[in-house]
Amino acid sequence: MRIHKVVNRVYAGVTYYRWVVTIPPKRIRELGWANGQELEAVVRGSTLWIQPSVRPARQPRDRGVTMLEEEARRRTMGRRP
C-alpha cells in the first residue's frame, strides 16, 4: 500500500492538499468492497481503521420541476415539428 499527497486546489494563493491511500485490488476483493462504497475512518492511537460506513448511502434528491422549467417546456412543446 502507498500514501500519496495530491494537490486538491489552489485558492487565493494557498495550495490545499488531500491524501490518497492506494489499496491493492486483491485486498479490496478480500474485503468484499465495491467501487464507490461509503467508508468511514477511525483513529485509535497511531492506527487508522477503515471500515464500511454504517450510514445508508446518500440517495439523489428529487428536486421536482420548477415553475420556470415547466413554463419553458409548455412553450417549446408547441414549436416542435
N, C-alpha and C positions, 0 to 999 in steps of 0.2 A: 504494500500500500504506500501511497505517497500523498503528501500535502503540498498544495500549490497556492501561492499568493497571486491573485489576479486583480487587475485594475477594474473596479466596478464603474466608476465615473469620475470625471473631473468637473468640479463646480466652484466657481468664484476663486480659481487658482488653487483649490485644495483637492488633492487626489484621495479618493476613497477606495479602499481595497476590500476584497472578500476572500475567504479561504475556501478552497475546493479540495475535498478528500477523494482520491481515486480508489475505488474498491474493485478488485478483480471480478470479472464475470462469474468465475467459479464460486466465489464467496456469495454473490448475490443469488445464484441458483440454490446453493446450500441453505440459505436463509428463506428462500421462497418469496423474496421481494419482487415487486413488479415496477416497471418504469412509471414514474410519476407518483408513486405511492408516498403518502404523507409520512414523515418520520419525525421523531422528537429526540432531543439530546438532553442528557442529564450529566452534570459534572459531579463526581464523587471523589474528593481529594484531588489527585492529579490524573484521574481516569475519566475519559469521555465515553459514556454509554449511549449508543444509538439504537433505538427500537422503533417498531411501528407505532404510529400515533393511535391513541385510544379514542381521539375525537373523530366523529364522522367526517368524511371528505366533504369539502365545500361543493355545493351544487350551484350552477349558474343561476343568477337571479332573473326571474321573468319580470321585465320592467313594463311589459304591456306596450300598447301603441299610443303614442302621444297624439293630441288633437291635431298638431301640425302635420304629423305623418299621415294621419287619416285624411286630412284635407288634401294633401298632395296626392295621395292615392286616388281619392274621389275625382280630382280634376284631371289626372292623367288617364284614367280609365276610359274616358270618352274620346281621347285623342288617338287611341291605338287603332291601327288599320284592321 
